[in-house]
Amino acid sequence: MSKEILLLSGPNLDLLGERNPEIYGSTTLAEHVARFGALATSEGYTVRHVQSNFEGDLIEQVHAARGRSTAIVINAGALTHSSWALADALATFTGAKIEVHLSNPAAREPFRHHSTLAAVVDGSIAGFGAVSYDLALEAVVRLDANT
Ligand code: DQA
């Protein structure tokens, strides 16, 4: 049975392609997910992707991943900067956890400089557009190889 990666997308990421293309590019979320999925398949993983604009949905997906998924790759959108509840949920997941961002929040508005998730994930990848997701998969593969 192949190992599952839970790919989580937070609020407003469903608008990728239309939303601030000068920051996030013109690639849609479906295209990012397809690219991530193809790469993951070539590494022997399956991907379960969930996008939600609701914090509680994302928390419940993290709970459901416990004991089921090998890794969580999460772009929590703006919840990255505010959600202690999502951070608490992620802290209960013992597999690999990678925070990912298309843009580089550290180079943007001050409210984006802090991540509530950073302290509970293995690492964060930001600022490389679609390549951020490729690098997140690479991180999962390497972390998984060390467990
Ligand atoms: C984002 C960065 C966040 O600050 C923002 O709220 C997003 C997208 C990114 O992928 O660059 O929605 O997570």
Residues whose N, C-alpha, C, O or C-beta is under 5 A from the ligand:
A	BS01	DQA	P11 N75 G77 A78 V100 H101 L102 S103 P105 R112
